[in-house]
Amino acid sequence: MSKLDDVLISNDPAHKIEIYLDCGVYWKQVNPQLPATLHDIYLQYPNAVMIYVIVDGFMSGVIYRCGNYGDGEWQQYAVTQGMA
């Protein structure tokens, strides 16, 4: 298991959650039932080429990505700050 598998993704008033599947030729936005861990999200979409989980807060956020380094292997892809 990845050290990020237990990261809990949940809906709350301070964060907007977006989850996308990279299906090879196109991206598809999905809406799994939250709260869920990153591992739970992977288990729901094991056939996706890659999974992106975007946790966007008002002044900061984080993007997680799964599939770049093997099946079920999560990485913290980016940290964001400030308003776009």
Buried (B, 14 or more C-beta within 10 A) or exposed (E): EBEBBEBEBEEEEEBEBEBBBBEEEEEEEEEBEBEBBBBBBBEBBEEBEBBBBBBBEEEEBBBBBBBEEEEBBBBEBEEBEEEE
